[in-house]
Amino acid sequence: MSTPCAGSLLAPRALRSPLWRAAASAPMRVSFAGGGSDLPGVARQDGGRVVGAAIDLRVRVVVEPFDRGWVRMELAPRGRDAEQPGGGAEVAEASAPRVLTRRRGDPPRDDLAFRLIEATLAATGVGDGVALQVEAETSPGAGLGGSASAAVAALFALRASVGEAASPEELAREAVAIERERLGNACGAQDQVFAAFGGLLDLAFDARGCSGVRPLAIGSPGLVPALSAGLLLVDTAVRRVSGEVLDRVDAGAACEAKGELVAAAGDVARGFEIGSLALVLSGMRRGAAAKVRLSETASAIAVSMKQRLDGLGVEVLRMCGAGGGGHILVWAPPERHARLLDALGPCVVRRPSLGAPGVRIEPA
């Protein structure tokens, strides 16, 4: 698959209303290696590659009919973020439910929190007498691809509400186009693919987006459970806009680092194929080192945490997503987790399962 040509989602669509209630959910993701090589300007030179997995943290979107002439949007965090667990004022503010109601003919509000929803409504044409609620297990800016998950789930639910079906390929393409064309974000394309397809994937990229989706070949039935058992996602309680982080990354440095990022993804894919956890972890470490060299600023929190956990048996530690905040991926043998959790103190730590299913309709 590849992303559509510029302008493909910008044509006006007839305004319509949902016929019935529809709910959909899509998974977030962790990339094991290659993240950053999927950016358009980087993948243009000889292509990019990302190996990773959808995880069992999901974004749920509910669409239902509302009063004609009105649009209602709600962001409703749930789970541990909604409980505001010691994350400071930033997490507390981001976790509070937010509601916006406007008349059908009013221009979309220039509110960062609702821009993605507004763009998705515009892309589908479902923009009259509609209520749309987004429920997420983490607040925005968590570095796990939550915005892409929200876009994919919203597209699926909106289409279902008017009796339309959509394939994972279509949903991923449309979600990428929404971010790039409608919102003007120079984002990569991995998050949308993981949200739409789910599972453990080996992705190829070119300048237009994702050019190949392949399930990872897994040579040992015990490998994924062993990898999942050692994985921790540590919430930094710092939220950021990924596009702003990427804007600060030097384009030349990103292109120079791409070869190492792609090679690291190849190591991880090979480790899965032959059933070698050691090679998977080695590839993850290689990719983490390349990301630090790419942007020490974006990786500063991870570098600080690595120093803090030195000597406790951590084998992989790196920022998720674009860096600069969000979550830190940590891998260590499960028997070392108790000491790590003690050292991390009040941080929120998530233990995701790998290989979650892609976007799906939920019970209404």
KEKE-3310 file (N, C-alpha, C; in steps of 0.2 Angstrom, whole numbers, plus 5000, padded with zeros to 4 digits):
npx = (5004:5002:5002:4989:4989:4993:4980:4970:4960:4955:4944:4928:4915:4898:4887:4882:4873:4874:4867:4865:4870:4888:4902:4920:4937:4954:4971:4986:5004:5020:5036:5050:5062:5069:5060:5057:5064:5053:5048:5043:5053:5065:5063:5062:5075:5081:5072:5063:5061:5052:5050:5038:5025:5007:4999:4990:4984:4971:4962:4945:4931:4916:4902:4887:4869:4864:4857:4850:4859:4869:4885:4894:4908:4919:4932:4937:4947:4952:4955:4971:4977:4966:4964:4973:4987:4998:5005:5007:5003:5002:4998:4987:4979:4978:4971:4958:4941:4935:4923:4916:4904:4896:4888:4882:4886:4896:4913:4927:4934:4949:4957:4969:4967:4955:4957:4961:4949:4940:4946:4944:4930:4927:4934:4926:4914:4903:4895:4884:4872:4879:4887:4902:4913:4929:4938:4952:4966:4977:4983:4984:4999:5007:5017:5014:5008:4994:4986:4985:4979:4967:4962:4961:4951:4941:4938:4933:4922:4914:4912:4905:4893:4886:4883:4894:4908:4926:4942:4957:4969:4963:4959:4971:4978:4969:4970:4983:4983:4974:4982:4993:4989:4977:4980:4993:5004:5021:5022:5026:5021:5019:5012:4998:4996:4999:4988:4978:4980:4985:4993:5010:5022:5031:5037:5038:5044:5042:5044:5030:5023:5018:5024:5024:5017:5020:5017:5026:5038:5039:5050:5049:5038:5038:5044:5038:5029:5040:5047:5037:5034:5045:5044:5042:5032:5036:5029:5033:5026:5027:5020:5019:5019:5021:5024:5031:5042:5048:5051:5062:5072:5087:5087:5097:5104:5095:5093:5106:5106:5097:5102:5107:5096:5087:5095:5095:5081:5081:5089:5081:5070:5076:5079:5067:5063:5072:5069:5076:5078:5089:5095:5084:5084:5096:5096:5086:5093:5103:5095:5090:5102:5105:5095:5097:5109:5104:5096:5100:5093:5080:5080:5084:5077:5076:5090:5094:5086:5091:5104:5099:5094:5105:5114:5104:5100:5094:5091:5087:5083:5074:5067:5049:5041:5042:5050:5056:5047:5032:5032:5044:5052:5056:5066:5068:5074:5060:5062:5069:5061:5055:5065:5067:5055:5054:5065:5060:5050:5036:5032:5020:5018:5016:5011:5012:5003:5009:5005:4992:4975:4970:4960:4943:4925:4916:4905:4890)
npy = (4994:5012:5029:5041:5052:5070:5080:5071:5069:5081:5086:5093:5086:5079:5085:5075:5065:5054:5038:5028:5023:5019:5011:5010:5003:5005:5000:5006:5007:5000:5003:4992:4994:5005:5016:5033:5031:5031:5043:5055:5063:5056:5043:5044:5043:5029:5021:5016:5007:4999:4989:4982:4982:4981:4986:4982:4993:5004:5015:5021:5025:5033:5035:5044:5048:5065:5081:5089:5100:5103:5099:5088:5086:5075:5072:5060:5054:5038:5024:5023:5035:5044:5043:5052:5049:5054:5062:5075:5093:5094:5081:5080:5090:5087:5075:5078:5077:5084:5094:5100:5109:5114:5124:5118:5125:5133:5138:5126:5124:5132:5123:5114:5102:5097:5097:5086:5078:5086:5087:5074:5072:5081:5074:5063:5068:5067:5077:5083:5084:5075:5066:5064:5054:5052:5040:5037:5027:5033:5050:5063:5064:5054:5046:5034:5033:5037:5047:5043:5031:5036:5043:5032:5024:5033:5036:5023:5021:5032:5029:5017:5021:5027:5016:5012:5002:4999:4995:4989:4994:5006:5013:5016:5024:5035:5040:5044:5053:5063:5068:5073:5081:5088:5093:5097:5090:5084:5070:5053:5036:5025:5023:5024:5012:5002:5004:5001:4988:4980:4967:4960:4968:4970:4983:4993:5008:5022:5038:5042:5035:5021:5007:4993:4980:4968:4953:4949:4936:4923:4913:4905:4899:4903:4916:4928:4929:4929:4941:4950:4948:4954:4968:4985:5000:5016:5029:5046:5057:5068:5077:5080:5087:5078:5082:5095:5090:5083:5093:5099:5091:5089:5088:5083:5075:5066:5059:5054:5045:5036:5024:5016:5015:5007:4996:4991:4988:4977:4968:4965:4960:4948:4942:4939:4930:4919:4915:4921:4928:4936:4941:4950:4959:4964:4971:4980:4988:4993:5001:5010:5017:5023:5032:5040:5046:5053:5063:5070:5079:5076:5063:5065:5063:5049:5046:5051:5043:5031:5032:5033:5020:5012:4998:4990:4980:4983:4980:4986:5002:5016:5031:5032:5034:5050:5055:5067:5067:5058:5041:5029:5015:5001:4986:4972:4957:4948:4944:4955:4965:4970:4977:4987:4994:4998:5008:5016:5023:5034:5033:5030:5014:5004:4988:4981:4970:4961:4962:4965:4965:4974:4988:4988:4985:4989:4982:4991)
npz = (5000:4998:5002:4997:4983:4984:4989:4987:4997:4999:4991:4991:5001:5001:5013:5027:5039:5053:5052:5062:5078:5080:5085:5086:5089:5089:5090:5099:5097:5098:5091:5087:5081:5068:5068:5062:5050:5042:5039:5027:5020:5023:5020:5006:5001:4996:5003:5018:5034:5046:5061:5071:5084:5086:5101:5116:5121:5118:5107:5108:5098:5098:5088:5085:5081:5082:5087:5073:5063:5072:5079:5090:5100:5109:5120:5130:5142:5148:5160:5167:5165:5166:5179:5184:5190:5199:5190:5188:5184:5170:5165:5172:5167:5154:5155:5159:5154:5139:5130:5115:5107:5093:5080:5064:5053:5057:5057:5059:5075:5080:5088:5096:5102:5096:5083:5075:5075:5069:5056:5052:5052:5042:5031:5029:5027:5036:5045:5051:5063:5072:5085:5092:5101:5109:5117:5126:5132:5136:5138:5125:5115:5120:5114:5108:5096:5097:5092:5078:5080:5085:5073:5064:5070:5071:5058:5054:5062:5059:5045:5047:5053:5043:5035:5027:5022:5025:5021:5029:5022:5016:5027:5033:5023:5022:5035:5036:5025:5031:5041:5035:5024:5027:5040:5039:5044:5045:5046:5049:5043:5050:5061:5058:5050:5059:5068:5059:5054:5064:5075:5073:5064:5049:5040:5025:5018:5007:4998:4997:5007:5016:5008:5009:5018:5029:5039:5053:5052:5062:5071:5083:5094:5107:5107:5106:5118:5127:5124:5126:5140:5146:5144:5147:5148:5152:5159:5156:5160:5153:5140:5123:5106:5092:5079:5082:5088:5078:5069:5075:5072:5063:5046:5037:5046:5050:5038:5037:5048:5044:5037:5048:5056:5048:5046:5059:5060:5052:5058:5069:5063:5058:5069:5075:5064:5065:5078:5089:5103:5109:5097:5093:5104:5103:5090:5094:5103:5095:5086:5096:5100:5088:5087:5098:5093:5082:5088:5102:5110:5109:5115:5128:5140:5141:5141:5153:5162:5159:5165:5178:5180:5179:5181:5186:5177:5165:5148:5136:5132:5128:5120:5115:5100:5093:5103:5116:5126:5132:5132:5138:5132:5140:5142:5151:5159:5167:5180:5185:5186:5198:5206:5197:5196:5209:5209:5199:5206:5208:5195:5182:5175:5162:5156:5142:5131:5116:5098:5096:5090:5075:5069:5074:5074:5089:5102:5101)
capx = (5000:5005:4998:4987:4992:4991:4974:4965:4955:4953:4938:4922:4910:4891:4886:4878:4872:4875:4861:4864:4876:4893:4908:4926:4943:4961:4977:4992:5009:5027:5041:5056:5067:5067:5056:5061:5065:5046:5047:5043:5060:5070:5061:5063:5081:5082:5066:5063:5059:5050:5047:5035:5019:5001:4998:4983:4981:4967:4958:4939:4927:4908:4898:4879:4866:4864:4852:4851:4861:4874:4891:4896:4914:4921:4938:4936:4952:4949:4960:4976:4978:4960:4964:4978:4991:5005:5009:5008:4998:5002:4994:4980:4975:4977:4967:4951:4936:4934:4918:4915:4898:4896:4883:4884:4889:4902:4920:4930:4937:4956:4959:4973:4964:4950:4959:4961:4942:4937:4948:4941:4923:4928:4936:4921:4907:4898:4896:4878:4868:4883:4891:4908:4917:4935:4940:4959:4969:4983:4982:4988:5006:5011:5022:5012:5003:4987:4983:4984:4974:4960:4960:4958:4945:4935:4936:4930:4916:4910:4909:4900:4887:4882:4883:4900:4914:4932:4948:4963:4973:4959:4959:4978:4979:4965:4972:4989:4982:4971:4987:4998:4985:4972:4983:5000:5010:5026:5022:5028:5015:5019:5006:4991:4996:4998:4982:4973:4981:4986:4998:5017:5022:5037:5034:5042:5041:5045:5042:5023:5021:5020:5024:5023:5015:5021:5017:5033:5039:5041:5052:5049:5031:5040:5048:5033:5028:5046:5048:5031:5035:5050:5043:5038:5032:5037:5026:5037:5022:5028:5016:5022:5016:5026:5027:5035:5048:5051:5053:5068:5077:5090:5085:5103:5106:5090:5095:5112:5105:5093:5105:5108:5089:5085:5099:5093:5075:5083:5092:5075:5066:5079:5079:5060:5062:5075:5067:5082:5077:5095:5096:5079:5086:5102:5093:5083:5098:5106:5091:5090:5108:5105:5090:5101:5114:5100:5094:5101:5088:5073:5081:5087:5074:5078:5097:5094:5083:5096:5109:5096:5093:5111:5116:5098:5099:5090:5094:5085:5079:5074:5061:5045:5039:5047:5054:5054:5042:5028:5034:5050:5052:5061:5066:5073:5071:5055:5064:5073:5056:5053:5070:5066:5049:5056:5069:5056:5045:5029:5030:5015:5022:5012:5014:5007:5004:5011:5001:4984:4971:4969:4954:4937:4919:4915:4898:4887)
capy = (5000:5018:5035:5044:5058:5076:5083:5066:5070:5088:5088:5094:5080:5081:5084:5070:5063:5047:5034:5025:5023:5015:5011:5006:5004:5004:4999:5010:5003:5001:5001:4989:4997:5008:5022:5039:5030:5031:5050:5056:5066:5051:5037:5046:5040:5021:5018:5015:5000:4999:4983:4984:4978:4984:4984:4981:5000:5005:5021:5019:5031:5031:5040:5043:5054:5071:5086:5091:5107:5103:5094:5088:5082:5074:5069:5057:5049:5033:5020:5026:5043:5047:5044:5057:5046:5057:5064:5082:5097:5093:5075:5081:5094:5083:5069:5080:5077:5090:5094:5105:5109:5120:5124:5114:5129:5136:5135:5122:5128:5131:5120:5108:5095:5094:5098:5079:5076:5090:5085:5067:5073:5084:5070:5058:5072:5066:5083:5087:5080:5070:5067:5059:5053:5048:5037:5034:5025:5038:5056:5064:5066:5049:5043:5027:5033:5037:5051:5039:5026:5040:5044:5026:5022:5038:5034:5017:5022:5036:5026:5012:5025:5028:5010:5011:4998:5001:4990:4992:4999:5012:5017:5019:5029:5041:5043:5047:5059:5068:5072:5077:5085:5092:5096:5099:5087:5080:5064:5046:5033:5018:5023:5022:5006:4997:5005:4998:4981:4976:4962:4961:4969:4972:4988:4996:5015:5026:5045:5042:5032:5014:5003:4986:4978:4960:4951:4946:4929:4921:4906:4901:4901:4906:4922:4934:4929:4931:4948:4954:4948:4959:4974:4990:5006:5020:5036:5051:5062:5074:5077:5084:5086:5074:5086:5100:5087:5082:5100:5101:5086:5091:5083:5080:5070:5061:5055:5050:5040:5031:5017:5012:5013:5002:4990:4989:4985:4971:4964:4963:4955:4942:4939:4935:4924:4913:4914:4923:4934:4939:4946:4955:4964:4967:4975:4986:4992:4996:5006:5015:5020:5027:5037:5045:5050:5057:5069:5070:5083:5072:5057:5067:5060:5042:5046:5052:5037:5025:5033:5032:5013:5009:4993:4986:4975:4985:4978:4990:5008:5021:5035:5029:5039:5056:5058:5073:5066:5052:5035:5026:5008:4997:4979:4968:4950:4949:4944:4961:4971:4972:4982:4993:4997:5002:5013:5021:5026:5035:5033:5025:5009:5000:4981:4980:4964:4963:4959:4967:4965:4980:4992:4983:4987:4987:4982:4998)
capz = (5000:4998:5003:4991:4980:4988:4987:4986:5002:5000:4987:4995:5001:5003:5021:5029:5046:5054:5052:5068:5083:5079:5089:5084:5092:5086:5095:5099:5094:5099:5086:5090:5077:5062:5068:5060:5043:5039:5038:5020:5017:5025:5016:4999:4999:4996:5007:5025:5036:5053:5063:5078:5085:5089:5108:5119:5123:5112:5107:5106:5096:5097:5084:5086:5079:5087:5085:5067:5064:5077:5080:5097:5100:5116:5122:5137:5144:5153:5162:5172:5164:5169:5187:5186:5195:5201:5184:5188:5182:5163:5164:5175:5162:5147:5156:5160:5148:5135:5126:5111:5103:5088:5075:5058:5048:5060:5055:5064:5080:5079:5095:5094:5105:5092:5075:5071:5075:5064:5050:5051:5050:5035:5026:5028:5026:5041:5049:5053:5068:5074:5091:5091:5107:5108:5123:5125:5138:5138:5135:5119:5116:5124:5110:5106:5090:5099:5087:5072:5082:5085:5067:5061:5074:5070:5051:5054:5066:5055:5039:5049:5055:5037:5031:5023:5024:5023:5022:5033:5018:5015:5033:5034:5018:5023:5041:5034:5021:5035:5045:5030:5019:5031:5046:5037:5048:5041:5050:5046:5041:5053:5067:5055:5048:5065:5070:5055:5053:5071:5074:5073:5057:5045:5036:5021:5016:5002:4999:4998:5013:5017:5002:5010:5025:5030:5046:5055:5052:5069:5071:5089:5097:5114:5107:5107:5125:5131:5123:5130:5147:5149:5141:5152:5145:5158:5157:5158:5162:5149:5134:5117:5099:5089:5074:5084:5090:5072:5066:5077:5070:5057:5040:5035:5051:5049:5032:5038:5052:5041:5036:5054:5058:5043:5048:5066:5059:5048:5064:5073:5059:5057:5076:5075:5060:5068:5085:5093:5108:5109:5091:5093:5108:5100:5085:5097:5106:5089:5084:5101:5099:5082:5088:5102:5089:5078:5092:5109:5114:5109:5119:5134:5146:5141:5143:5160:5165:5158:5170:5184:5181:5178:5186:5187:5172:5159:5142:5131:5135:5123:5119:5110:5095:5091:5108:5119:5131:5131:5136:5137:5132:5144:5142:5156:5161:5172:5187:5187:5186:5205:5207:5192:5198:5215:5207:5196:5211:5207:5188:5179:5171:5158:5154:5136:5127:5109:5093:5097:5083:5072:5070:5074:5077:5095:5103:5102)
cpx = (5004:5000:4995:4990:4990:4985:4968:4959:4953:4947:4932:4917:4903:4890:4881:4878:4872:4868:4859:4870:4881:4899:4914:4932:4949:4966:4982:4998:5016:5031:5047:5062:5065:5063:5060:5063:5059:5044:5048:5050:5065:5069:5062:5070:5082:5077:5068:5060:5058:5047:5044:5029:5013:5001:4991:4981:4977:4963:4951:4935:4920:4905:4891:4876:4865:4858:4855:4854:4867:4879:4893:4902:4916:4927:4937:4941:4949:4955:4965:4977:4972:4960:4969:4983:4998:5008:5010:5003:4997:4997:4987:4976:4973:4972:4959:4947:4935:4928:4917:4909:4897:4890:4886:4888:4895:4908:4923:4934:4945:4959:4963:4970:4959:4951:4958:4953:4939:4939:4945:4934:4923:4929:4930:4914:4902:4899:4890:4874:4872:4886:4896:4912:4923:4937:4947:4962:4975:4981:4986:4995:5010:5016:5021:5008:4996:4983:4981:4978:4967:4958:4957:4952:4939:4933:4931:4923:4911:4907:4904:4893:4883:4882:4888:4905:4920:4937:4953:4967:4969:4960:4966:4979:4975:4968:4979:4988:4978:4977:4992:4995:4981:4976:4990:5005:5014:5027:5024:5021:5015:5013:5000:4991:4996:4991:4977:4974:4982:4992:5005:5019:5030:5035:5039:5039:5045:5042:5034:5020:5023:5019:5023:5022:5015:5021:5024:5033:5042:5043:5052:5042:5033:5043:5044:5031:5034:5047:5043:5032:5040:5049:5039:5038:5031:5034:5030:5033:5023:5024:5019:5018:5022:5029:5032:5042:5052:5054:5060:5074:5080:5089:5091:5105:5101:5092:5101:5111:5101:5096:5105:5101:5086:5088:5097:5086:5076:5085:5086:5071:5069:5079:5072:5060:5066:5074:5073:5080:5083:5096:5090:5081:5092:5100:5090:5088:5102:5102:5090:5096:5108:5100:5093:5106:5110:5098:5094:5096:5082:5074:5084:5084:5076:5086:5097:5091:5088:5101:5106:5095:5099:5113:5110:5096:5095:5094:5093:5081:5080:5067:5056:5043:5044:5052:5052:5049:5038:5031:5041:5049:5058:5060:5071:5070:5066:5057:5068:5068:5055:5058:5069:5060:5050:5060:5065:5051:5038:5027:5025:5019:5016:5015:5010:5008:5005:5006:4994:4981:4970:4962:4948:4931:4918:4907:4895:4884)
cpy = (5006:5024:5038:5050:5064:5078:5078:5066:5077:5090:5088:5088:5082:5080:5079:5068:5056:5044:5030:5025:5017:5016:5007:5008:5002:5004:5004:5005:5005:4999:4998:4993:5000:5015:5029:5038:5030:5038:5051:5058:5061:5045:5038:5043:5033:5018:5017:5009:5001:4992:4984:4980:4983:4982:4985:4988:5002:5012:5019:5026:5029:5037:5039:5049:5059:5076:5089:5099:5108:5098:5094:5083:5081:5070:5066:5052:5044:5029:5024:5033:5047:5048:5049:5054:5049:5060:5072:5086:5095:5087:5076:5085:5091:5077:5072:5080:5084:5089:5100:5104:5115:5119:5121:5119:5133:5134:5131:5126:5126:5129:5114:5102:5092:5095:5091:5077:5080:5088:5078:5068:5076:5079:5065:5062:5071:5072:5087:5082:5074:5072:5061:5060:5049:5046:5034:5032:5029:5044:5058:5066:5060:5045:5036:5027:5034:5042:5047:5034:5030:5041:5038:5024:5026:5037:5028:5018:5026:5033:5020:5015:5027:5022:5009:5006:5001:4996:4993:4996:5005:5016:5020:5024:5035:5044:5047:5054:5065:5072:5076:5082:5090:5096:5098:5096:5083:5074:5058:5043:5026:5018:5021:5015:5001:4998:5001:4991:4977:4971:4964:4962:4971:4977:4991:5003:5017:5033:5046:5040:5025:5010:4996:4984:4970:4958:4948:4939:4927:4914:4902:4903:4904:4913:4928:4934:4931:4938:4952:4954:4952:4966:4979:4996:5011:5027:5041:5057:5069:5073:5082:5083:5084:5079:5092:5097:5086:5088:5102:5097:5089:5086:5080:5074:5064:5056:5051:5044:5034:5024:5013:5010:5007:4995:4987:4985:4978:4966:4961:4958:4948:4938:4935:4929:4918:4911:4915:4929:4939:4944:4951:4960:4968:4973:4981:4990:4996:5002:5012:5020:5025:5033:5043:5049:5055:5064:5068:5073:5079:5065:5059:5064:5053:5041:5046:5046:5031:5026:5031:5024:5009:5004:4988:4981:4976:4983:4982:4996:5014:5025:5031:5035:5044:5058:5064:5073:5059:5047:5033:5019:5005:4990:4976:4962:4951:4949:4950:4967:4974:4978:4988:4997:5001:5008:5019:5025:5027:5035:5028:5021:5005:4993:4979:4973:4965:4959:4960:4967:4973:4983:4987:4987:4984:4986:4990:4999)
cpz = (5000:4999:4997:4989:4984:4985:4986:4991:5003:4996:4992:4995:5003:5010:5022:5036:5047:5055:5059:5072:5080:5083:5086:5088:5088:5091:5094:5097:5098:5093:5089:5087:5071:5062:5066:5052:5039:5037:5030:5017:5018:5020:5009:4997:5000:5001:5014:5027:5044:5055:5070:5079:5088:5096:5111:5123:5117:5113:5104:5104:5095:5093:5084:5083:5084:5084:5078:5067:5069:5077:5087:5097:5107:5116:5129:5138:5149:5155:5167:5171:5167:5176:5189:5191:5195:5195:5183:5185:5174:5162:5166:5170:5156:5149:5158:5154:5146:5131:5122:5107:5099:5083:5068:5054:5051:5058:5060:5068:5079:5086:5094:5096:5100:5085:5072:5070:5069:5057:5048:5049:5043:5030:5025:5026:5031:5046:5051:5057:5070:5081:5090:5098:5106:5116:5122:5132:5140:5135:5129:5120:5120:5120:5108:5100:5092:5094:5081:5074:5082:5078:5063:5064:5072:5062:5050:5057:5061:5048:5041:5050:5049:5032:5026:5026:5022:5025:5026:5029:5017:5021:5034:5030:5020:5030:5040:5030:5026:5039:5041:5026:5023:5036:5045:5041:5044:5045:5046:5045:5045:5058:5064:5053:5054:5068:5066:5054:5059:5069:5075:5066:5055:5040:5032:5019:5010:5003:5000:5004:5014:5011:5003:5017:5025:5037:5047:5055:5059:5070:5077:5092:5104:5114:5109:5115:5129:5130:5127:5137:5150:5147:5146:5148:5151:5155:5160:5161:5158:5142:5129:5111:5095:5083:5076:5086:5083:5068:5069:5076:5063:5051:5038:5040:5051:5043:5033:5043:5050:5040:5042:5057:5054:5045:5054:5065:5056:5054:5068:5070:5058:5064:5077:5070:5062:5075:5090:5097:5108:5103:5091:5098:5106:5095:5088:5100:5100:5087:5089:5101:5093:5083:5093:5098:5084:5082:5099:5113:5115:5114:5126:5140:5146:5143:5150:5164:5164:5164:5177:5186:5180:5183:5188:5182:5166:5153:5136:5134:5130:5123:5114:5106:5094:5097:5111:5124:5129:5135:5134:5137:5135:5143:5147:5157:5167:5179:5190:5188:5193:5207:5203:5194:5205:5213:5203:5200:5208:5199:5186:5174:5168:5156:5148:5133:5119:5104:5094:5090:5081:5073:5070:5076:5084:5097:5104:5108)
residu = (MET:SER:THR:PRO:CYS:ALA:GLY:SER:LEU:LEU:ALA:PRO:ARG:ALA:LEU:ARG:SER:PRO:LEU:TRP:ARG:ALA:ALA:ALA:SER:ALA:PRO:MET:ARG:VAL:SER:PHE:ALA:GLY:GLY:GLY:SER:ASP:LEU:PRO:GLY:VAL:ALA:ARG:GLN:ASP:GLY:GLY:ARG:VAL:VAL:GLY:ALA:ALA:ILE:ASP:LEU:ARG:VAL:ARG:VAL:VAL:VAL:GLU:PRO:PHE:ASP:ARG:GLY:TRP:VAL:ARG:MET:GLU:LEU:ALA:PRO:ARG:GLY:ARG:ASP:ALA:GLU:GLN:PRO:GLY:GLY:GLY:ALA:GLU:VAL:ALA:GLU:ALA:SER:ALA:PRO:ARG:VAL:LEU:THR:ARG:ARG:ARG:GLY:ASP:PRO:PRO:ARG:ASP:ASP:LEU:ALA:PHE:ARG:LEU:ILE:GLU:ALA:THR:LEU:ALA:ALA:THR:GLY:VAL:GLY:ASP:GLY:VAL:ALA:LEU:GLN:VAL:GLU:ALA:GLU:THR:SER:PRO:GLY:ALA:GLY:LEU:GLY:GLY:SER:ALA:SER:ALA:ALA:VAL:ALA:ALA:LEU:PHE:ALA:LEU:ARG:ALA:SER:VAL:GLY:GLU:ALA:ALA:SER:PRO:GLU:GLU:LEU:ALA:ARG:GLU:ALA:VAL:ALA:ILE:GLU:ARG:GLU:ARG:LEU:GLY:ASN:ALA:CYS:GLY:ALA:GLN:ASP:GLN:VAL:PHE:ALA:ALA:PHE:GLY:GLY:LEU:LEU:ASP:LEU:ALA:PHE:ASP:ALA:ARG:GLY:CYS:SER:GLY:VAL:ARG:PRO:LEU:ALA:ILE:GLY:SER:PRO:GLY:LEU:VAL:PRO:ALA:LEU:SER:ALA:GLY:LEU:LEU:LEU:VAL:ASP:THR:ALA:VAL:ARG:ARG:VAL:SER:GLY:GLU:VAL:LEU:ASP:ARG:VAL:ASP:ALA:GLY:ALA:ALA:CYS:GLU:ALA:LYS:GLY:GLU:LEU:VAL:ALA:ALA:ALA:GLY:ASP:VAL:ALA:ARG:GLY:PHE:GLU:ILE:GLY:SER:LEU:ALA:LEU:VAL:LEU:SER:GLY:MET:ARG:ARG:GLY:ALA:ALA:ALA:LYS:VAL:ARG:LEU:SER:GLU:THR:ALA:SER:ALA:ILE:ALA:VAL:SER:MET:LYS:GLN:ARG:LEU:ASP:GLY:LEU:GLY:VAL:GLU:VAL:LEU:ARG:MET:CYS:GLY:ALA:GLY:GLY:GLY:GLY:HIS:ILE:LEU:VAL:TRP:ALA:PRO:PRO:GLU:ARG:HIS:ALA:ARG:LEU:LEU:ASP:ALA:LEU:GLY:PRO:CYS:VAL:VAL:ARG:ARG:PRO:SER:LEU:GLY:ALA:PRO:GLY:VAL:ARG:ILE:GLU:PRO:ALA)
# end
